[in-house]
Amino acid sequence: MSIANEQDQLWRQLQAERESRSALRLALDFGGEYLDATPKRRVFPDQAALAALDAFDEPLPEHPTPADVVIQGLHRLGSPATTAQGGGRYFGFVNGGLLPAALGARLLADVWDQNAALQVMSPIAAKLEAVCERWLVDLLQLPEGSAAGLVSGTSAATLCGLLAGRNTLLRRLGWDVNAQGLFGAPKLRAVLSEGAHVTVRKALAILGIGAAQIETVPADEQGRFDLSRLPPLDESTLLVLQAGNVNSGAFDTFTPLCTAARKAGAWVHIDGAFGLWARACQETAHLTAGVELADSWSADAHKTLNSPYDCGIILCRNRAALVGALQASDSYLHFGEGRDGMLYTLDMSRRARGVELWAGLKSLGRTGIDQLVAQLCRRARQFADELRAHDFRVLNDVVFNQVLVACDSPALTKRTLELLQAGGECWCGGSEWRGEPVIRISVCSWTTTPDDVRRSAAAFVDARDQALVSV
């Protein structure tokens, strides 16, 4: 067969597959099966499912494969090897659940396949991003006019916020980093708690602020920034605070810290990956008192808000500072009168995350978001109470959705976690807290019920009973 004939045959095959929509229908059918099975299946895949993944280790096919065959194989081998993080008994890594409206919007947006870089590329993506920005600033009670950009996650959002902060501080010191670069620039410093998330240090390193320029402040017994140990701040300081410690869920004391920073001319960034959403709940809003005094904030919609992966948010009080740090221009780029999303993010080409974010916000509304956050907190407190009743040690004040649990000895804690993860009834991660190994519970899915918590607590007890035999 000639090359021209092969190309024509491939085009006809792809056209037929698109017109028949069979692959799309298969994906929707398999997706429905998966959602139905999630509450009943193991939370972590078994060894057979993991071993079956070896079937993917094949040479790149020489010839096209029908779309139906591709989707069928992906479902057959892939679905059993997923973690059931959309179910009610997954408590690892602060991975959120999946709101129905947001899932539906994501599927529709994937069919639209929009590039959200410019308004002229996708008017609908631009419009929904603009609406989400307005809603988020209102919902989180941030300064009017604050800008929002949609990125992959808090890692990228923190980088954007600190980038805007770095450039702003240097400009105030008489240095234009966009024009002059970093070589010879005035020295900056970063001040953060010892409990700061690892991605903060990663972002600072990317921005040219290494370990030698970072001042680490001790944390208190709950992981909060120790206010009494705050060093003198000045106009060359980036101060990084937390709305939700990654282990304990504790919130820094924002009002005095932000007030001191603003008086000194420092830039304040708040890492609120999962905890910034406390601002939208009447029961937890007090935890975020003073966050509005910061300069930039990062959050994840795919955590507490239960939007699909991936959807991070960078928010910045000074729109010009964020745009000035991230803008790229060329003659072929046509900026619109409305929102051009690339001005607020690191990426130009990117998917239209604002579609599912808008759908999630729209479907819940203000009261629904309030109730969602409150429910996650109630389930976390229930988890702590259930485990205390079975003589587990809860090591943190459960102020949000995080619970830190330990057994009577480090060895028993580690072995209990191993057996718990292997059992499949629920899944939690491990961490270290104040020099001690712990089991880290993150309640982050709207689907988690009181019965899910009771079943999971029983799994803790069974795992510990098994561990006692060998420890």
C-alpha positions in Angstrom: 0.0 0.0 0.0 1.4 3.4 -0.9 2.0 6.1 1.7 -0.8 8.2 0.3 -3.2 5.3 0.6 -2.1 4.6 4.1 -2.7 8.2 5.1 -6.1 8.2 3.4 -7.0 5.0 5.3 -6.0 6.5 8.6 -7.9 9.7 8.0 -11.1 7.6 7.1 -10.6 5.5 10.3 -10.3 8.6 12.5 -13.2 10.3 10.9 -15.4 7.2 11.3 -14.4 6.9 15.0 -15.3 10.5 15.6 -18.7 10.2 13.8 -19.7 7.0 15.5 -18.7 8.3 19.0 -18.3 4.7 20.1 -15.1 5.5 22.0 -16.8 8.4 23.8 -19.8 6.2 24.7 -17.5 3.4 25.9 -15.6 5.8 28.1 -18.8 7.2 29.6 -20.2 3.7 30.2 -16.9 2.5 31.8 -16.8 5.7 33.8 -20.3 5.1 35.1 -19.4 1.5 36.1 -16.3 2.8 37.8 -18.3 5.4 39.9 -20.9 2.7 40.8 -18.2 0.3 42.0 -16.0 2.9 43.9 -17.9 2.7 47.2 -17.6 -1.1 47.3 -14.1 -1.7 46.0 -10.8 -1.8 47.7 -9.4 1.6 48.3 -6.0 0.6 47.1 -5.5 -1.9 44.3 -4.6 -5.5 45.1 -1.5 -7.2 43.9 -3.3 -8.8 40.9 -4.4 -5.4 39.6 -0.9 -4.0 40.1 0.7 -7.0 38.3 -1.7 -6.6 35.4 -0.1 -3.2 34.7 2.9 -5.0 33.2 0.7 -5.5 30.1 1.3 -1.8 29.3 5.1 -2.5 28.9 4.9 -3.2 25.1 6.7 -1.7 22.2 5.1 1.3 20.5 2.6 -0.2 18.0 3.8 0.0 14.4 0.3 0.6 13.1 -2.9 2.4 14.3 -5.1 0.7 17.0 -8.9 1.2 16.8 -10.1 3.7 19.4 -12.6 1.2 20.9 -9.8 -1.3 21.5 -7.7 1.4 23.2 -10.5 2.5 25.6 -11.5 -1.1 26.4 -7.9 -2.0 27.2 -7.4 1.1 29.3 -10.5 0.3 31.4 -9.8 -3.4 31.7 -6.2 -2.9 33.0 -6.3 0.7 34.3 -9.5 1.0 36.3 -8.7 -1.8 38.8 -5.2 -0.3 39.4 -6.5 3.1 40.5 -6.9 4.3 44.1 -10.5 4.9 45.0 -9.8 8.5 46.1 -13.3 9.5 44.9 -14.8 7.2 47.5 -15.5 7.7 51.2 -12.6 5.8 52.7 -9.5 7.4 51.1 -7.7 9.7 53.5 -4.3 10.1 51.9 -2.5 13.2 50.7 -5.4 15.6 51.1 -6.8 14.3 47.8 -10.4 15.6 47.3 -13.4 13.9 46.0 -15.3 14.7 42.9 -18.4 16.9 42.6 -21.0 15.6 40.1 -21.4 19.0 38.3 -17.7 19.5 38.2 -17.1 16.1 36.7 -19.8 16.7 34.0 -18.3 20.0 33.2 -14.9 18.5 33.0 -16.1 15.9 30.5 -17.8 18.6 28.4 -14.7 20.8 28.5 -12.5 17.9 27.5 -14.7 17.5 24.4 -14.4 21.3 23.8 -10.6 20.9 24.1 -10.1 24.7 24.6 -6.8 26.4 25.0 -7.4 28.9 27.8 -4.4 31.2 27.0 -6.2 34.0 25.3 -9.8 35.3 25.1 -9.6 35.1 21.3 -8.7 31.4 21.6 -11.6 30.6 23.9 -14.2 33.2 24.8 -16.1 30.7 27.0 -12.9 29.8 29.0 -12.1 33.5 29.4 -15.6 34.4 30.6 -15.7 31.5 33.1 -12.3 32.3 34.5 -13.3 35.9 35.0 -16.5 34.8 36.8 -14.5 32.4 39.0 -12.1 35.1 39.9 -14.9 37.4 41.0 -16.6 34.6 42.9 -13.4 33.5 44.7 -12.4 36.9 45.8 -15.9 37.4 47.2 -16.2 33.9 48.8 -12.8 34.1 50.4 -13.3 37.8 51.5 -10.1 39.0 49.9 -9.3 42.6 48.9 -11.5 43.8 46.1 -9.7 43.7 42.8 -7.4 40.9 43.7 -6.4 38.8 40.7 -6.7 35.0 40.3 -4.9 32.6 38.0 -5.7 29.0 37.4 -2.7 26.7 37.5 -1.9 23.0 38.0 -1.7 23.1 41.8 -0.5 24.9 44.9 3.2 24.2 43.9 2.8 26.3 40.8 0.5 28.8 42.6 3.1 29.4 45.4 5.8 29.9 42.7 3.7 32.5 41.0 2.9 34.3 44.3 6.5 34.4 45.4 7.6 35.4 41.9 5.3 38.4 42.1 6.6 39.1 45.6 10.3 38.8 44.6 9.9 41.2 41.7 7.9 43.7 43.7 10.4 43.8 46.5 13.3 44.2 44.1 11.5 47.0 42.2 10.9 48.9 45.5 14.7 48.5 46.1 15.4 50.1 42.7 16.0 46.9 40.7 14.0 45.9 37.6 14.6 42.1 37.5 12.8 41.8 34.1 15.3 44.2 32.6 18.4 43.6 34.7 18.2 39.9 35.7 19.2 38.7 39.1 23.0 39.0 38.9 23.9 41.9 41.1 20.4 42.4 42.4 19.8 43.4 46.0 19.7 40.5 48.4 16.4 39.2 49.5 15.5 36.8 52.4 12.6 34.5 53.1 11.2 33.9 56.5 9.1 30.8 57.1 8.1 28.3 59.7 9.9 25.0 60.1 6.5 23.5 59.3 6.3 25.1 55.9 5.4 22.8 53.0 8.3 21.5 51.0 7.0 23.1 47.9 7.7 26.5 49.4 11.4 25.8 49.6 11.3 24.4 46.1 9.7 27.6 44.8 12.2 29.8 46.6 15.1 27.8 45.1 13.7 28.2 41.6 13.5 31.9 42.2 17.1 32.1 43.2 16.5 32.2 47.0 18.5 29.3 48.4 18.8 27.8 51.9 21.4 30.5 52.9 18.7 33.2 52.4 16.0 31.4 54.3 15.4 32.0 58.0 13.4 29.2 59.5 11.3 30.0 62.6 10.4 27.3 65.1 6.8 26.1 65.2 4.7 25.6 68.3 3.3 22.2 69.4 0.5 22.4 66.8 2.8 23.4 63.9 1.9 27.1 64.0 4.4 29.8 63.3 5.8 30.8 66.7 4.9 34.5 66.8 7.4 35.1 69.7 10.3 34.0 67.5 9.5 36.3 64.6 12.7 38.0 63.4 12.8 41.6 62.4 11.2 42.1 59.0 12.2 44.7 56.4 11.5 45.6 52.8 13.7 42.8 51.5 11.7 40.0 53.2 9.3 37.4 51.8 7.2 36.1 54.7 5.5 32.8 54.1 2.6 31.6 56.3 0.2 28.7 56.4 -3.5 28.3 56.3 -3.5 24.6 57.3 -0.3 22.8 58.3 0.1 19.8 56.0 0.2 17.4 59.0 -1.8 18.9 61.8 -4.1 21.3 59.9 -3.2 24.1 62.2 -3.4 27.8 61.1 -0.9 30.5 61.7 -1.9 33.6 63.6 -2.3 35.9 60.6 -3.3 39.3 62.0 -0.2 40.1 64.1 2.2 38.5 61.5 0.7 40.2 58.5 0.4 43.5 60.4 4.1 43.4 61.3 5.0 42.5 57.7 3.0 45.3 56.2 4.5 47.8 58.6 8.0 46.7 57.6 7.3 46.6 53.8 7.6 42.9 53.5 5.6 40.7 51.1 3.4 38.0 52.7 2.3 34.9 50.9 -0.1 32.4 52.5 0.0 28.8 51.5 -3.6 27.8 51.8 -3.7 24.6 49.7 -6.6 23.0 51.6 -7.1 25.4 54.5 -7.9 28.7 52.8 -11.3 27.3 52.1 -12.0 27.5 55.9 -12.6 31.2 55.1 -15.9 30.2 53.3 -17.4 28.3 56.3 -19.0 30.0 59.3 -17.7 27.3 61.7 -14.1 27.7 60.6 -13.7 31.2 59.3 -12.2 32.3 62.6 -9.1 30.3 61.7 -8.4 32.6 58.8 -8.8 35.9 60.6 -6.3 38.3 59.1 -5.5 36.5 55.8 -6.9 39.4 53.9 -3.9 41.4 55.0 -1.5 39.2 53.0 -0.3 40.0 49.5 -0.8 36.7 47.8 -2.5 33.4 48.5 -2.4 29.9 47.0 -5.1 27.2 47.1 -6.2 24.0 45.5 -9.8 23.6 44.2 -9.1 19.9 43.8 -8.6 19.5 47.5 -11.3 20.9 49.9 -13.6 22.1 47.1 -13.7 18.7 45.5 -13.0 19.9 41.9 -11.4 17.4 39.5 -7.7 17.3 39.2 -5.9 19.4 38.5 -6.9 22.9 39.6 -4.7 25.2 41.6 -5.3 28.9 42.2 -3.0 31.8 42.7 -4.6 34.9 44.1 -2.7 38.3 44.3 -3.8 41.6 45.9 -1.8 43.6 43.3 -3.0 42.6 39.8 -0.2 44.5 38.1 2.4 42.7 40.2 1.2 39.3 39.1 0.8 40.2 35.5 4.2 42.0 35.4 5.9 38.8 36.7 4.2 36.5 34.3 3.3 38.4 31.1 4.8 37.4 27.8 4.2 39.4 24.6 4.8 38.9 20.9 3.3 40.1 17.7 1.3 37.0 17.1 -0.4 37.1 20.5 -3.7 39.0 20.3 -4.8 40.2 23.7 -8.5 40.8 24.1 -10.7 43.4 25.9 -11.7 40.7 28.4 -9.6 38.2 30.3 -6.5 36.7 28.8 -5.7 33.8 31.2 -2.0 33.5 30.3 -1.4 36.8 32.0 -1.9 35.3 35.4 -0.1 31.9 35.0 3.2 30.4 34.1 1.7 28.6 31.1 0.4 29.9 27.8 -1.1 26.7 26.4 -3.3 25.2 29.1 -6.6 23.4 29.5 -9.7 25.4 30.5 -9.7 24.6 34.3 -12.2 27.4 34.9 -15.0 25.3 33.4 -15.1 22.7 36.1 -14.2 25.2 38.8 -17.2 27.4 37.7 -19.4 24.3 37.7 -18.4 23.3 41.2 -18.9 26.8 42.6 -22.2 27.2 40.8 -23.5 23.8 41.9 -22.7 24.3 45.6 -23.3 28.0 46.0 -22.2 29.9 49.1 -24.3 27.7 51.5 -23.2 24.5 49.9 -19.5 25.3 50.2 -20.1 26.3 53.8 -21.8 22.9 54.4 -19.1 20.9 52.5 -16.2 22.4 54.6 -18.2 21.9 57.9 -18.9 18.3 57.0 -15.3 17.5 56.3 -14.4 18.9 59.7 -17.1 17.0 61.5 -15.9 13.7 59.9 -12.4 14.5 61.0 -13.5 15.1 64.6 -15.6 11.9 64.5 -12.5 10.0 63.3 -10.5 11.4 66.2 -13.2 10.5 68.7 -13.6 6.9 67.3 -9.9 6.3 67.5 -9.5 7.7 71.0 -12.3 5.4 72.1 -10.1 2.5 71.0 -7.0 3.8 72.8 -5.2 5.3 69.8 -3.4 8.6 70.6 -4.5 11.6 68.7 -1.6 14.0 68.6 -3.0 17.2 67.2 -5.9 19.6 68.0 -8.4 18.7 65.3 -9.3 22.1 64.1 -9.9 21.3 60.4 -9.7 18.1 58.4 -6.4 16.6 59.6 -5.9 14.0 62.2 -2.6 12.7 63.4 -2.7 9.2 65.1 -0.1 7.1 66.8 0.0 3.8 68.7 1.8 3.1 72.0 5.2 2.7 70.3 6.8 3.9 67.1 7.3 0.3 65.9 3.6 -0.5 66.5 2.5 2.7 64.7 4.6 1.8 61.6 3.4 -1.8 61.5 -0.2 -0.8 62.0 0.1 1.6 59.1 1.6 -1.1 56.8 -1.2 -3.5 57.6 -3.8 -0.8 57.2 -2.6 0.2 53.8 -2.3 -3.5 52.7 -5.8 -4.3 53.9 -7.7 -2.2 51.4 -10.6 -1.1 53.6 -9.3 2.4 53.9 -6.0 4.2 53.0 -4.0 6.7 55.0 -0.5 8.0 54.6 2.4 8.1 57.1 4.4 11.1 58.3 6.6 12.2 61.2 5.4 14.6 63.9 7.7 16.1 66.5 10.2 13.2 66.0 7.6 10.4 66.1 6.1 8.4 63.2 2.4 9.0 62.8 -0.6 7.9 60.7 -1.9 11.0 58.8 -5.6 11.1 58.1 -6.9 13.7 55.7 -10.7 13.9 55.4 -11.3 15.6 52.1 -14.1 13.9 50.1 -17.7 15.0 50.2 -18.6 11.2 49.9 -17.2 10.3 53.3 -20.1 9.2 55.5 -20.2 8.6 59.3 -20.3 4.9 58.4 -17.2 5.2 56.3 -15.5 6.7 59.3 -16.7 3.9 61.6 -15.6 1.2 59.1 -12.2 2.9 58.8 -11.8 3.1 62.5 -12.5 -0.6 62.8 -9.9 -1.2 60.2 -7.4 0.7 62.4 -8.3 -1.6 65.3 -7.9 -4.7 63.2 -4.6 -3.6 61.8 -3.2 -2.8 65.3 -4.4 -6.2 66.6 -2.5 -7.9 63.8 0.5 -5.7 64.4 0.6 -6.6 68.1 1.3 -10.2 67.1 4.6 -9.3 65.4 5.8 -6.2 67.2 
